[in-house]
Amino acid sequence: MELVVDVNVVLSASVKRGVSFKVFALNRVLRKFKFFAPDFMLSEFVKHRDRILKESGLREEVFLAMVDLIFSQIEIVPSEAFGNFVPKAMELLEDEKDVPYVALALAFNCPIFSGDSDLREIEGLRYILQGSCWIYCLGREENKTGSGLGKSLSPFSKTSLPWEVRE
């Protein structure tokens, strides 16, 4: 399954090493997801690198290994590949920083892997929450009570999986 990954997921995986990190770690083995990100993500990540390293509490060599685990799975897409979708993304959004991610998702016709609550409000935009990705990685089709991942992980459809598989 193809997903556009939001920088906030990568930042969360790098600092907290919670569900987002587990998705990347398990995906490295299972290869359930193919992640894409706009080239803009690299500059955002680099801008926050020192803060992320400090907040992670990791030694630099461990931090770099973790960043490699995450970024080795993300195909960085140049803005020329989704530039035609930027005007539509700008119509849908208030936050300029999200435009490249939404434009890329529109261009590739795939969901955004994000925890950004602003993106959840956009009609017609598909998104995947971290917990939903984790459940999919584990091979579960729906949330089980007591899983510790929250009551409602996916506001998508009435189907058993909250996304479409793109071939």
N, C-alpha and C positions, 0 to 999 in steps of 0.2 A: 504494500500500500504506500502510495506517495503522500507526503505531508510537507507543507511549508512550516519550518520551525521558527518560532518567534525568539528573538534574543533574550526575552525574559525567562524562557524555559531554560536556555543555555546558562544564563546567569544563576538561576535557581539551582540547576544541577551542579554548577561549579561551587557555589557557596554552601548550600544546605545539604547537598548529596542525599536528597529525599527521593520521592517518587520519580521526578524527572531524571535524576541520575540513574536510577534503577532501570528506567526505560532504555536509556542509551546503553547501559552495561549489558542488559539482557539482549537488546537488539544486535549488539556486536556479535553475539553467538547465533541468535535465531534468524536474524535478517528479515524481520516481519515488516519493517518500514524502510522506505527510501526517503531520506530527508533532503530538503532543498532550502536554501536561504538566499536572500538577495545579497549582493556584494556589500551593501550598506551595513550588514550585520558585523562584518569584520572590523570596521572602524568603530562601531558601537562597543564591541567587546574589548578592543584594544584600549579605547578611552577609559574603560572601567577596570582594566587588568590589575593594576596595583591595589585598588580597593577590594577587588574580588579575592586576590591572593591573601590580603590581610584578614578579611572576614572569614575566609575558609579555614584559617588556622593551620594550613598545611605547609610543609616545607616546599620550597620552590620546585624541586625535582619531582615531588609527588604531584603537585599542582599541575605541572607541565604534562605529566603522564595522563592525568585525568582530562585535561583540555584536549590532548591528542586523541584520547578515547572518544570524546564527544565530536570533535571537528573532523575526525577521519571518516565519520559517517554522514557528514553534511556536504552536499554538492553546492558550492557557491555559484550562483547564477548572475551573470553580468546584467546590468540594468537594461541593456539593449534588448534582451530577450523578453522583457515584460513591459517595456516602455509604452507600448500602445495602450496598456491597461491602467496607466497612472491617472489619466483624467477621470476614469470611472471610479477608481479607488479614492480619489480626492473628493468626489461627490459624496461618497459613503462615509467619510471619516472627518472627525474634528481634529485628531492628533496627527500632525504631519509625519511623525516618526513611524507610524504604522502603515503609511502609504506603500512603501516598497513591499512589505509582506503581503498586504491585501492585493496589490497589483500582481504579484507573483502567483498567489493562490488563484486569482481569476484567470491568469494566462495559462496556468497548468491545470486548471479545473480540478483542484484538489483542496482538501481542508487545511486549516492552519492549526498546528499543535501549539496551543497557547493557554495561558491562565489569565490573560488580559480581559478583564470584565467588559471593557469598552467594545471589544470585538464581538462579544456575545450578543450585543444589542443590534448588530447590523443584519437587516433582513436579507436573506439570500446567501449570506456568507456561511460556509460550513467551517466548523472549528472542532477540535478535539481537546478535551481536558486531559491533564496529566494522568489522572486516575483511570480514565477510559483507555488510554494507551497501555497502561500497566496491566489492566484486566485483559486486553487483547493479547499482549505479550505472553501472559500466563495461559492463554488458551481458553479463557472464560468468556462467555458471550454476554453475561449480564452480571450486575453487582449482586452479591450475596449479602444478606443482612449479617452484620458483625464483621465485615471484611476490614473495617477500620479505614475505608476509603471514602466514607461519606454516604449519605442516603441517596442522593441523586447525582450521578457523575456526568450524565449526558442529557442535555435538553433537546436532543435531535428529534428523531422520529419514533414511531411506535414499533419499529422493527427491532430485532434482537441486537443488531449492531448499529451504532450511531453514525455510520459512514457508508460510503459506497466504495467498493474495490475498483480501482482503475487498472485496466490491463494494458 
